[in-house]
Amino acid sequence: MAHDDPDWRKVILDLLEQRSEGATICPSDAARAAGGEHWRDRMDDVREAARGLVAEGEVDITQHGEVVDPSSVRGPIRLRRRR
C-alpha cells in the first residue's frame, strides 16, 4: 500500500458498520468512497482487501446471496459482515 493509499480494509468495514445487520455493499461502494475520480482503478485493491478480510473472518463475499470462495469467484460480488 502506497503512503497516500487508503486502508481499504478500514473503508470496507466502516461502510459495513453504517449498514444494518446482514446488509451488503458492493466493492465499488468502497472504491467510490475513498478512490476519488479514479475509483475504477482501485477495484483490484478493494477486492484484495476484501479477500484479506475473508481470511481474517471479518466478512463474507457473496454472489446471488450465497457465500462464495474468494479465490475462484468471477463476476459481480457483494460484501457483508460475517454472521
MDTraj code that builds the backbone (N, CA, C; nanometers):
import mdtraj as md
import numpy as np

residues = "MET ALA HIS ASP ASP PRO ASP TRP ARG LYS VAL ILE LEU ASP LEU LEU GLU GLN ARG SER GLU GLY ALA THR ILE CYS PRO SER ASP ALA ALA ARG ALA ALA GLY GLY GLU HIS TRP ARG ASP ARG MET ASP ASP VAL ARG GLU ALA ALA ARG GLY LEU VAL ALA GLU GLY GLU VAL ASP ILE THR GLN HIS GLY GLU VAL VAL ASP PRO SER SER VAL ARG GLY PRO ILE ARG LEU ARG ARG ARG ARG".split()
xyz = np.array([
    [0.0856, -0.1180, 0.0000],
    [0.0000, 0.0000, 0.0000],
    [0.0895, 0.1234, 0.0000],
    [0.0703, 0.2120, -0.0959],
    [0.1465, 0.3354, -0.1033],
    [0.1082, 0.4256, 0.0137],
    [0.1953, 0.5210, 0.0411],
    [0.1764, 0.6098, 0.1562],
    [0.0411, 0.6818, 0.1530],
    [-0.0033, 0.7241, 0.0360],
    [-0.1275, 0.8005, 0.0273],
    [-0.2495, 0.7140, -0.0034],
    [-0.2319, 0.5827, -0.0107],
    [-0.3448, 0.4933, -0.0360],
    [-0.4302, 0.4797, 0.0896],
    [-0.5613, 0.4728, 0.0714],
    [-0.6470, 0.4478, 0.1872],
    [-0.6267, 0.3057, 0.2394],
    [-0.6621, 0.2839, 0.3643],
    [-0.6652, 0.1496, 0.4213],
    [-0.7979, 0.0883, 0.3768],
    [-0.7922, 0.0125, 0.2690],
    [-0.9156, -0.0400, 0.2083],
    [-0.9927, -0.1289, 0.3035],
    [-0.9224, -0.2023, 0.3901],
    [-0.9930, -0.2867, 0.4875],
    [-1.0786, -0.2003, 0.5791],
    [-1.0218, -0.0896, 0.6245],
    [-1.0966, 0.0014, 0.7114],
    [-1.2128, 0.0647, 0.6361],
    [-1.1923, 0.1030, 0.5122],
    [-1.3008, 0.1616, 0.4326],
    [-1.4168, 0.0626, 0.4219],
    [-1.3857, -0.0631, 0.3898],
    [-1.4898, -0.1664, 0.3781],
    [-1.5634, -0.1839, 0.5103],
    [-1.4888, -0.2006, 0.6185],
    [-1.5511, -0.2239, 0.7488],
    [-1.6337, -0.1038, 0.7940],
    [-1.5840, 0.0178, 0.7685],
    [-1.6600, 0.1379, 0.8051],
    [-1.7925, 0.1453, 0.7289],
    [-1.7895, 0.1147, 0.5996],
    [-1.9135, 0.1164, 0.5217],
    [-2.0117, 0.0107, 0.5715],
    [-1.9615, -0.1081, 0.6015],
    [-2.0499, -0.2138, 0.6520],
    [-2.1074, -0.1775, 0.7886],
    [-2.0296, -0.1086, 0.8688],
    [-2.0753, -0.0667, 1.0015],
    [-2.1939, 0.0299, 0.9908],
    [-2.1987, 0.1056, 0.8827],
    [-2.3065, 0.2023, 0.8622],
    [-2.4355, 0.1363, 0.8120],
    [-2.4260, 0.0107, 0.7724],
    [-2.5418, -0.0617, 0.7195],
    [-2.6075, -0.1433, 0.8301],
    [-2.7306, -0.1834, 0.8069],
    [-2.7976, -0.2688, 0.9041],
    [-2.7343, -0.4077, 0.9016],
    [-2.7585, -0.4825, 1.0077],
    [-2.7013, -0.6167, 1.0181],
    [-2.7457, -0.7022, 0.9005],
    [-2.6519, -0.7709, 0.8384],
    [-2.6815, -0.8572, 0.7252],
    [-2.6818, -0.7859, 0.5914],
    [-2.6745, -0.6527, 0.5931],
    [-2.6728, -0.5770, 0.4680],
    [-2.5369, -0.5926, 0.3998],
    [-2.5368, -0.5721, 0.2704],
    [-2.4143, -0.5874, 0.1919],
    [-2.3760, -0.4556, 0.1259],
    [-2.2512, -0.4511, 0.0811],
    [-2.2044, -0.3414, -0.0026],
    [-2.1394, -0.4021, -0.1264],
    [-2.1343, -0.3242, -0.2298],
    [-2.0612, -0.3612, -0.3499],
    [-1.9174, -0.3123, -0.3320],
    [-1.8184, -0.3867, -0.3790],
    [-1.6819, -0.3352, -0.3703],
    [-1.6666, -0.1953, -0.4303],
    [-1.7482, -0.1646, -0.5314],
    [-1.7387, -0.0310, -0.5914],
    [-1.7821, 0.0775, -0.4938],
    [-1.8655, 0.0442, -0.3940],
    [-1.9024, 0.1426, -0.2921],
    [-1.7783, 0.1890, -0.2170],
    [-1.6915, 0.0940, -0.1815],
    [-1.5675, 0.1282, -0.1110],
    [-1.4728, 0.2054, -0.2024],
    [-1.4612, 0.1600, -0.3264],
    [-1.3726, 0.2281, -0.4208],
    [-1.4172, 0.3721, -0.4430],
    [-1.5470, 0.3912, -0.4554],
    [-1.6003, 0.5274, -0.4751],
    [-1.5819, 0.6135, -0.3515],
    [-1.5982, 0.5524, -0.2327],
    [-1.5899, 0.6281, -0.1079],
    [-1.4509, 0.6859, -0.0852],
    [-1.3477, 0.6145, -0.1278],
    [-1.2117, 0.6594, -0.0964],
    [-1.1201, 0.6675, -0.2171],
    [-1.1676, 0.6303, -0.3337],
    [-1.0812, 0.6251, -0.4507],
    [-1.0815, 0.7476, -0.5387],
    [-1.1660, 0.8444, -0.5043],
    [-1.1696, 0.9657, -0.5845],
    [-1.2228, 0.9415, -0.7247],
    [-1.1882, 1.0312, -0.8147],
    [-1.2433, 1.0224, -0.9504],
    [-1.1903, 0.9020, -1.0273],
    [-1.0828, 0.8421, -0.9816],
    [-1.0257, 0.7242, -1.0478],
    [-1.0600, 0.5965, -0.9714],
    [-1.1801, 0.5933, -0.9142],
    [-1.2191, 0.4806, -0.8294],
    [-1.2143, 0.3470, -0.9021],
    [-1.2418, 0.3473, -1.0316],
    [-1.2395, 0.2194, -1.1059],
    [-1.1005, 0.1557, -1.1024],
    [-0.9974, 0.2391, -1.1003],
    [-0.8603, 0.1891, -1.0944],
    [-0.8294, 0.1236, -0.9603],
    [-0.9140, 0.1424, -0.8613],
    [-0.8888, 0.0911, -0.7267],
    [-0.9648, -0.0379, -0.6965],
    [-1.0418, -0.0863, -0.7923],
    [-1.1244, -0.2046, -0.7678],
    [-1.0412, -0.3275, -0.7300],
    [-0.9269, -0.3476, -0.7934],
    [-0.8423, -0.4616, -0.7569],
    [-0.7943, -0.4496, -0.6130],
    [-0.7612, -0.3263, -0.5699],
    [-0.7177, -0.3047, -0.4312],
    [-0.8296, -0.3392, -0.3332],
    [-0.9512, -0.2982, -0.3668],
    [-1.0653, -0.3253, -0.2795],
    [-1.0924, -0.4755, -0.2730],
    [-1.0898, -0.5412, -0.3873],
    [-1.1135, -0.6865, -0.3883],
    [-1.0051, -0.7611, -0.3099],
    [-0.8812, -0.7163, -0.3210],
    [-0.7723, -0.7788, -0.2448],
    [-0.7946, -0.7591, -0.0950],
    [-0.8334, -0.6397, -0.0551],
    [-0.8619, -0.6133, 0.0863],
    [-0.9775, -0.7001, 0.1351],
    [-1.0787, -0.7155, 0.0505],
    [-1.1933, -0.7993, 0.0875],
    [-1.1494, -0.9440, 0.1092],
    [-1.0626, -0.9947, 0.0218],
    [-1.0128, -1.1319, 0.0396],
    [-0.9377, -1.1452, 0.1719],
    [-0.8614, -1.0436, 0.2082],
    [-0.7920, -1.0448, 0.3372],
    [-0.8892, -1.0475, 0.4536],
    [-0.9964, -0.9706, 0.4421],
    [-1.0975, -0.9687, 0.5484],
    [-1.1700, -1.1020, 0.5582],
    [-1.1881, -1.1705, 0.4467],
    [-1.2467, -1.3057, 0.4492],
    [-1.1533, -1.3994, 0.5255],
    [-1.0246, -1.3936, 0.4939],
    [-0.9262, -1.4800, 0.5597],
    [-0.9205, -1.4544, 0.7104],
    [-0.9458, -1.3305, 0.7509],
    [-0.9450, -1.2941, 0.8928],
    [-1.0780, -1.3236, 0.9624],
    [-1.1773, -1.3674, 0.8855],
    [-1.3065, -1.3993, 0.9442],
    [-1.3960, -1.2795, 0.9683],
    [-1.3661, -1.1657, 0.9073],
    [-1.4435, -1.0433, 0.9280],
    [-1.5631, -1.0305, 0.8346],
    [-1.5463, -1.0688, 0.7082],
    [-1.6531, -1.0520, 0.6105],
    [-1.6708, -1.1794, 0.5285],
    [-1.7845, -1.1854, 0.4600],
    [-1.8110, -1.2893, 0.3608],
    [-1.8234, -1.2211, 0.2260],
    [-1.7810, -1.2899, 0.1237],
    [-1.8049, -1.2471, -0.0129],
    [-1.9216, -1.3300, -0.0632],
    [-2.0230, -1.2615, -0.1150],
    [-2.1416, -1.3316, -0.1626],
    [-2.1667, -1.3018, -0.3098],
    [-2.2386, -1.3941, -0.3694],
    [-2.2835, -1.3783, -0.5078],
    [-2.4220, -1.4405, -0.5141],
    [-2.5180, -1.3642, -0.5593],
    [-2.6579, -1.4102, -0.5637],
    [-2.7044, -1.4548, -0.4243],
    [-2.6556, -1.3865, -0.3196],
    [-2.6974, -1.4145, -0.1828],
    [-2.6286, -1.5310, -0.1158],
    [-2.5417, -1.6011, -0.1861],
    [-2.4721, -1.7180, -0.1318],
    [-2.3248, -1.6856, -0.1087],
    [-2.2690, -1.7363, 0.0004],
    [-2.1263, -1.7181, 0.0280],
    [-2.0465, -1.7952, -0.0762],
    [-1.9435, -1.7304, -0.1321],
    [-1.8614, -1.7918, -0.2360],
    [-1.7148, -1.7891, -0.1960],
    [-1.6376, -1.8732, -0.2605],
    [-1.4932, -1.8816, -0.2390],
    [-1.4269, -1.7632, -0.3094],
    [-1.3585, -1.6773, -0.2336],
    [-1.2988, -1.5587, -0.2954],
    [-1.1887, -1.5894, -0.3962],
    [-1.1309, -1.7082, -0.3882],
    [-1.0214, -1.7402, -0.4802],
    [-1.0712, -1.7826, -0.6182],
    [-1.1995, -1.8187, -0.6275],
    [-1.2475, -1.8679, -0.7563],
    [-1.3672, -1.7914, -0.8120],
    [-1.4209, -1.6981, -0.7352],
    [-1.5409, -1.6271, -0.7807],
    [-1.5080, -1.5355, -0.8984],
    [-1.6005, -1.5298, -0.9909],
    [-1.5906, -1.4402, -1.1066],
    [-1.7204, -1.3621, -1.1155],
    [-1.7133, -1.2405, -1.1627],
    [-1.8335, -1.1601, -1.1804],
    [-1.8645, -1.0749, -1.0593],
    [-1.9839, -1.0156, -1.0591],
    [-2.0237, -0.9244, -0.9519],
    [-2.0318, -0.9944, -0.8172],
    [-1.9810, -0.9273, -0.7149],
    [-1.9851, -0.9801, -0.5787],
    [-2.0389, -0.8731, -0.4844],
    [-2.0757, -0.9167, -0.3654],
    [-2.1166, -0.8273, -0.2574],
    [-2.0368, -0.8654, -0.1342],
    [-2.0228, -0.7714, -0.0423],
    [-1.9502, -0.7940, 0.0826],
    [-2.0460, -0.7725, 0.1990],
    [-2.0364, -0.8599, 0.3002],
    [-2.1167, -0.8414, 0.4217],
    [-2.0358, -0.8858, 0.5421],
    [-2.0714, -0.8314, 0.6562],
    [-2.0090, -0.8745, 0.7814],
    [-2.0396, -1.0220, 0.8014],
    [-1.9403, -1.0946, 0.8496],
    [-1.9628, -1.2367, 0.8787],
    [-2.0599, -1.2489, 0.9944],
    [-2.1530, -1.3409, 0.9834],
    [-2.2551, -1.3610, 1.0869],
    [-2.2030, -1.4464, 1.1988],
])
top = md.Topology()
chain = top.add_chain()
for i, resn in enumerate(residues, 1):
    res = top.add_residue(resn, chain, resSeq=i)
    for name in ("N", "CA", "C"):
        top.add_atom(name, md.element.get_by_symbol(name[0]), res)
traj = md.Trajectory(xyz[None], top)
